[in-house]
Amino acid sequence: AFLWSDGWYNAPAAIDLRPGEYRLRVYGDSAFTGAFSFRLLDLAQSEGIAYGAEVSTTLTPGTASKVFSFDGTAGDTFVFETLSRTGPVYDPDYRLIDPLGQEVRRDGRTDGRQPETLARTGTYTLILQGEPSNRYSADPQALVFRLTEVQRDTGTLAIGDLVEGSITTPGGTVTYGFTVTEETGVVFDSLGAPDGRVLVEGPNRLSRAFTLDNGDGRSSSNPR
């Protein structure tokens, strides 16, 4: 449908046009009559952004799309964080196109809760698209966002030692390695943390999950 053509409900949005003459036909569904408006956006005319940089933009109207690009390295993991937003009620989402032109994400969340890991090194295209349901509002959608690299820290620990750390980004992880030389019984002793989870993995397919605030309470020892 015309309204949902750039929504995440549809197939990959980008169309690769080779040199030549094209026709674009608009037709009404059933008995539809009325005005319409659209643009063909050139993906090469994107706004360059970078990890960690705050970006201010406005989607006019609130269903509009805007094209950005950034350089990434295979293995990078980021989240799209919306720092502020005004306008229609529904959040925008994003599509992500890799350096080979393949759409690798169709319904990216803009609330910082969906880590995105890059498979290739090169320039990525990010299409920020207003939610089609915002058609009920005439207001533009203004937002400030950033692409935040997700924390992936590592360290070591010894059984019995106090371990102190922090999660510094949405979706962040800190992975500690330790070695056991003989059969040993341990218990996870949580000393303080409001939210988060812990996963212990090891030999013989050991996989035990805990909530960080109740690792030694009733919620502990749940199989993954």
Helices and strands as residue ranges (DSSP letters): E 47-48, E 55-59, E 65-72, E 77-86, E 93-97, E 103-108, E 116-117, E 122-129, G 132-136, E 141-149, E 152-156, E 173-177, E 197-202, E 206-211, G 212-214, E 222-223
